[in-house]
Amino acid sequence: MAELILHHYDFSNYSEKVRVALGYKSLDWSSVIVPPVTPKPDLTALTGGYRRAPVLQIGADIYCDTRLILRELERRHPLPSLYSPGQHGFANAVAAWAEGPLFRSVMLYAWGTNHDLMPPELFEDRARMRGLPVPSVKSVERVAARSAPLVRTQMSLIEDMLADGRPWICGPNVTVADLAIFHAMWFLTDRSSRLAHEFNRFELLRQWMSRVKGFGHGRPRSMSAGEALEIARASLPSDPRTSLRQPEDPKLGSRVEVRAADYARDAIVGTLTFVDDDELAVGIHNDRVGDVVVHFPRIGFELREER
Ligand SMILES: N[C@@H](CCC(=O)N[C@@H](CS)C(=O)NCC(=O)O)C(=O)O
């Protein structure tokens, strides 16, 4: 079975979501650490310009965005499952809230509280990524203070989800909702314990957090970016599955642009090789990696013909 290579960095919460999934499924994987800020020349050689973390590489197939990375892990390693029938739609809706309003408040509160512990270039990089002015320390602290009540309100919603004694967010089975809420909550105390007191009131949430932590991270071994690029160059992309085009989609084989719908909207330009309800894939080529196929989830990404 082809090796799983995760490109990620330590304080990336979305990377933590995938590390926990690798632990839940008890998998061996190779760990390539990417810089938390641009430039990221090795990563973008593989992805055609996508800069976000994490990215999963399997040979010459590159999977972007945790929504698709988890699906691909499930396709290749179905058990234990993260997609129990009958819970998937609900789990997705919960995950959208957790990675939207919940994580936004947590991020603003945690970064504003821990700004002195973050790499100094981080605030400038993220402002540039979003096309916003670089915030002052004072404004970062003010926004943190405004976000704190929103974090508490939403933590009490999680406590309520667990109030009937269920082990996992959607009931008896672990789903993507558990991983999505977990990585948002993890971010609150990952850099320091300054906000640990926020968990005091939430007994069920604390117990659930330790159950998820118990999955661990699987079995990583470290790998250099150079080695990962060499593996891509020496591999062929896997044969595309049968596509399921919607009438509005560009034709297979046409030149297309894919970009994230929210932030870091750099276009990835390539040849459309596959589409279905959940996934888009484009073939790209460059001297460092040869031919690779970059895969994106459909939700959260825009697909159009090259302009
Ligand atoms: N929807 C994406 C979000 C990924 C994301 O925003 N990751 C953050 C790090 S946790 C990021 O890439 N920030 C900018 C960067 O690292 O360059 C996913 O699920 O993978």
The ligand as an ORCA input file, in Angstrom:
! r2SCAN-3c Opt
* xyz 0 1
  N     -10.416     24.256      4.972
  C      -9.008     23.979      5.115
  C      -8.388     24.972      6.083
  C      -6.869     24.814      6.175
  C      -6.215     26.003      6.851
  O      -6.729     27.130      6.820
  N      -5.093     25.748      7.458
  C      -4.347     26.828      8.077
  C      -3.393     26.255      9.106
  S      -4.230     25.443     10.409
  C      -3.495     27.486      7.030
  O      -3.186     26.864      6.041
  N      -3.096     28.730      7.254
  C      -2.242     29.375      6.310
  C      -0.905     28.734      6.168
  O      -0.505     27.881      6.988
  O      -0.201     29.065      5.216
  C      -8.837     22.535      5.578
  O      -9.804     21.944      6.071
  O      -7.743     21.960      5.377
*
